[in-house]
Amino acid sequence: MFDDKVSKKLYDRAGERLATGVSTVFRRSVTPTPLYMTHGDGPYLFDVDGHKLLDYGLAWGPLILGNNHPKLNEAITAQLGRGYTFGYQHEGEILLAELMCKVVPGVEQVLFSNTGSEAVQAALRIARAYTGREKIVRFEGHYHGWMNNVLVKADDDAPTCGGSAPTVGGQPADELANTLSLTWNDIEAVRKAFDAHPDQIACVITEPLNINNGSCMPDDGYLQGLVDLCHEHGALCIFDEVVTGFRIALGGAREYCGVQPDMSTYAKAMAGGFSMAGIGGRRDIFDTLSDGRTTHAGTYNGNPICLTAAFMTISTLSEPGTYDRMNRHGHAIREALERAATDNGHQLITCGAGTAFSAHFDLDAPPRNHLDVVQANVAKNDAFRALMLEQGVACLPAGRWYIGAVHTDDELDITLPAIEQAMKSI
């Protein structure tokens, strides 16, 4: 049995003064007792109970270079000696903007923010200012941050007219009025929404690969179909690449899927573990800021430390062969999961990309949307994760795996036998 005695004591203590005992609710579901870490090194985490854990969660995505990466440490240390933040401009903003426009297809200008949730809200505001419309379309099971207007679920009318309902308490109904929630991978549902709300929809926002909810892949032609429908009806198409940006390819889903939306949002892997986000898109869309139709502000936007981290992270990921190695690592794990499941009498399907994917027990086919994902056997996956943890391999809930540039063949030598043993023991 996994020993978490010290973590349990700290969690009990945290509950006295820290609301819910954790700083973000998702961490409560990773293990029965939230684990407390002392430090990290490369792809490994070390907890207060003395465990060395091979990390395939990567802090829910950001640690694509792992902890204590020498190039990142050197760049950040140098910047610390020059200043924390200025409240003025600095050359680092230009360098990162130029780099992003170079490596991400179709991005002509960028805008900086601090978190994925902020970047999404900025993109929605810009889309509304650009189109002069208010309604937005999003999809059931896609996560675009914790703000009221996007943290919604579909109501009973979602497939036909895109109704939305609160996800949690404290969400005012009027903040949901302009959010239409549809079923993903159904292009006709989007077409019907445009027909039902003529000249009212400002944008469609989507995860291009729905990594947050089962790693559902888009049907052939679906993403381009979204872009084309938006343009046909005078709306913008936004890819939420907070998860997929700089992870599934250097150019994110734009490169991986060969589709260019009007705007994309970025965070997580962008800055290697530092709080950094951005928006990329066409120049004429960002003219809404320069001509005063709308505004974008934030004290920490363009923070030199976080921008330094982002520049060094993207530069390191740009090194030849980096994504080939990550993809080989991820595909080896996916193949091992499916093979070990079959050999031990389990039904398991993996879906997603090489560097971000999900494993689903007891599904007959890869899930296409949220309605399919919720049919998977969550209890069996939880049992599998617990068995992996006992062998020193830490995985995220819902069968999600993140692969980083820091994972090597040495980690595969640990992971593949652990997968085989866990499948035997479920």
Summary of the structure (lengths in Angstrom):
residues: 426
radius of gyration: 21.4
end to end distance: 14.1
largest distance: 62.6
contacts: 1486
relative contact order: 0.15
helix: 44%
strand: 17%
